Amino acid sequence: VAETEQCPVDDCGGQVKRLESTKKPGSFFWACSNRDKHGLLQDDEGHPGLPFADRPQAESQGTGPQCPKCKQATGQFTTSTSKIYFRCQKCSGAWWPDKENAQALGTKWKKQ
């Protein structure tokens, strides 16, 4: 049984526990017993951090092709190694540019 501690979000009053992501083993987050107040919390070196919704979002550096799911324009972003990719801010899908047409969606984005 995971240990719980007091939720750090103001006026929450819930208890949080640290959980490991099933999609990204070795990556952790915190879940609160008071889910009506806020979403999941980030892991800050083994302690509960800010809610994921409060984390700063990367700014789009331009617009890209339409998202195939919601049909909205994707945003153009750059990885830490300066590679360009497209991401839908509504659906959270991400794609590399097509190899032959840099303004078209290519393969699904995977961290390299």
Buried (B, 14 or more C-beta within 10 A) or exposed (E): EEEBEEBBBEEBEBBBBBEEEEEEEEEBBBBBEBEEBBEBBBBEEEEBBBBEEEEEEEEBEEEBBBBEEEEEBBBBBEEEEEEBBBBBBEEEBBBBBEEEEEEEBBEEBEEE
